[in-house]
């Protein structure tokens, strides 16, 4: 039961982090400030990474359904670390752009 609860918490945390990443994308997309010359190419790559976070989150839900709670928790924590790193990096870009 403890492993199940920890897995659920880890899944919720990673979903929250992905939501935060999605919000950051929307904020930067709405920003009307001038962007650096090479920004568009790099930005498309960053946006693609957010889309790429969706599949592993779906896998977490599927594995949770198979009651692989310890595996789900470990995967969720790893994915959350990746999403958190992305959010930190993109938040710095947002600050740099003064959005």
Secondary structure by P-SEA (a helix, b strand, c coil): caaaaaaaaaaaaaaaaaaaaaaaaaaaaacccccccaaaaaaaaaaaaaaaaaaaaaaaaaaaaacaaaaaaaaaaaaaaaaaaaaaaaaaaaaaacc
